[in-house]
Amino acid sequence: MSTCSQKVRFVLEEKGLPWEGKVVDLHGGENFSPEFLKLNPKGVVPVLIDNEDVILESNNICIYLDDKYPQAPLMPGTPKGRSDVRTLLQWMDEQVHHDISACTYPIAFRPGVLKTYDTPEKLETYILQVPDVGKRNFRREIMSSGIECAAFKTAVPRLATVLERLNHILQNSPYLVGDQLTVADIAYSPCITRLDHLSMGIMWEDKPAIIDWHERIQATTGYEKGIRAFFVANVIENMTSKGNAAKQAVSELLGQAK
Ligand SMILES: N[C@@H](CCC(=O)N[C@@H](CS)C(=O)NCC(=O)O)C(=O)O
């Protein structure tokens, strides 16, 4: 259910490339094991192993796959188009992915983490496994305050601004860059799916261009085989019911931002 892994599987399936998956138990901290950290010192998924080569960073992996396996191209044919895709991916790396985590963890994952790591000592041991010090603080804040934390309160209005921007693009174009599916659409669609699972659809219910675009994306082979086929029902049920409980807080944050 990791949004970053979803986009890589989307690309693999859209291109019809053969691949084998290995599930990494994030909740159990398998991503912090010495074996995994040897592959990715940041301790995050996805990791692509292509023959002997280890490729990191989901957006980078998508572009790598498109470069190396040119069938069903997912990058535009012009320098301007490619530059527009890279801009959207950079915004995602700088902010959007962080804000999606800042919604998912406080709303949906926090209760499960607090149940598994059920003493302050166990929780701190879990947090200290995170290689990045800034991310440790982010996780501590989320675990201590849930949807009252500053990260959540910043993420909701900031994601609303991103959705405004996407809506503006999609009012004039069937896809985020030009008239064909690109890595930009593939990178952003799991975010919409995640917010939807978190019962946060209020954020784009007045944006028909986003609704139409996402329907188009969901009808692709890549989404069907790379994302929907891997849905885990009980994880989605947990996100949706916890998201329902947070709906009021989300609409208040959206209201304050107007
Ligand atoms: N910038 C990285 C972010 C990867 C990332 O944060 N992955 C999440 C899942 S979407 C993860 O592994 N989280 C586990 C953790 O942080 O403990 C990418 O795009 O690949």
The ligand as a Tripos MOL2 file, in Angstrom:
@<TRIPOS>MOLECULE
LIG
   20    19     1     0     0
SMALL
NO_CHARGES

@<TRIPOS>ATOM
      1 N1         11.6320    9.9330   -1.5730 N.3       1 LIG1
      2 C1         11.3980    8.5360   -1.3720 C.3       1 LIG1
      3 C2         10.3990    8.3550   -0.2350 C.3       1 LIG1
      4 C3         10.2110    6.8890    0.0950 C.3       1 LIG1
      5 C4          9.3210    6.6830    1.3190 C.2       1 LIG1
      6 O1          9.2250    7.5250    2.2180 O.2       1 LIG1
      7 N2          8.6880    5.5050    1.3560 N.am      1 LIG1
      8 C5          7.7860    5.1990    2.4470 C.3       1 LIG1
      9 C6          6.5650    4.4590    1.9150 C.3       1 LIG1
     10 S1          5.6820    5.4410    0.7460 S.3       1 LIG1
     11 C7          8.5010    4.3130    3.4570 C.2       1 LIG1
     12 O2          9.2830    3.4600    3.1000 O.2       1 LIG1
     13 N3          8.2010    4.5330    4.7370 N.am      1 LIG1
     14 C8          8.7110    3.7430    5.7940 C.3       1 LIG1
     15 C9          9.3480    4.5560    6.8760 C.2       1 LIG1
     16 O3          9.6270    5.7530    6.6450 O.co2     1 LIG1
     17 O4          9.5570    3.9960    7.9580 O.co2     1 LIG1
     18 C10        10.8810    7.8840   -2.6640 C.2       1 LIG1
     19 O5         10.1860    8.5830   -3.4210 O.co2     1 LIG1
     20 O6         11.2070    6.7120   -2.9260 O.co2     1 LIG1
@<TRIPOS>BOND
     1     1     2 1
     2     2     3 1
     3     2    18 1
     4     3     4 1
     5     4     5 1
     6     5     6 2
     7     5     7 1
     8     7     8 1
     9     8     9 1
    10     8    11 1
    11     9    10 1
    12    11    12 2
    13    11    13 1
    14    13    14 1
    15    14    15 1
    16    15    16 2
    17    15    17 1
    18    18    19 2
    19    18    20 1
@<TRIPOS>SUBSTRUCTURE
     1 LIG1         1 GROUP 0 **** ****
